[in-house]
């Protein structure tokens, strides 16, 4: 039984030591557009096609992937959450 349908990658959050330089790279080199800025949490959100790349400041020891979010379609989200983890 299929509990949900995968739709794709919604967003990825990266920790970067130089947020301004990273933003310039993603906009100037990769063609992202600025989608949103949340100054309260120092978040810069960039649009890359249908997906988002979020940039958060990070110390050199914590640089890299913070998290990613997969988008799904699910008629019974509570039932899907209650599923046992799969290896």
N, C-alpha and C positions, 0 to 999 in steps of 0.2 A: 504494500500500500504506500502510495506517495503522499507524504504529509504536506509538502509545499512544492512550489515551482520556483527554481532559481531564475532571477531576472538579470543579475549581473553585479558588478562592483559599484557600490554607491559612492564611497569616498575612501581616501587613505589619509592618515595623519602622520606627518613627518616632523621629527624634532630636528631643528637646525641651529647651528651656532651663530649664523649671520642671516637673520630673517630677511633683511633688505636685499642682500646679494642673492639669496635663494629665490626671492620673489622676482628679481630682475631676470635671473636665468630662466625660470619657468615661463615668464611673459615674453621676454625678448628672443629667447632661443627656441623654446618649445611651442610658443604661440598661445599660451593660456591667457585667459582674461580674468581680471579681478572681479570676483563675485561678491565678496562680503568681507568686512573687517569688524572683528569684535575686540575693541581696545581693552575691555575689562579683563579678558583672559589672554590678551596678546595673540589672537588668532587671525591669520590671514587666510582667506579661502579663495582658491583659484579654480576656475572652471576649465576643464580639459574635455571638450566634447560634451557628452552627457554626464561625465563623472566629475568629482571634485577632488582637489588636492589641497589639504589643509596644512599650513605651516605653523608650528609652534616653536617658540624659542627653547633651546635645550643646551645643557652643559656638554662639553666634549665627551664626558663619560656616559652621557645618556643620549647621544645623537643616534638618529636612525628612525626606524619604524616605531611609532607610538601605538597605532592600531589601524585596522581596516574594517570596513563595514560592507557586508554582502546584502543585496536587496533581494527579497523573496515575495512571492504572492502566496497567501495561506488563508484558507477558509476558517481554520480552527487554530489560531495562534496559541491559545492556551494548551491545546493538545500537543502541538509541535514542541512547545517549551518543556512539556512533561516527559518527552521521549527520553529513554536512557541514552547516554553518550555512546557514540559509535567509535570503535577503535580506528 
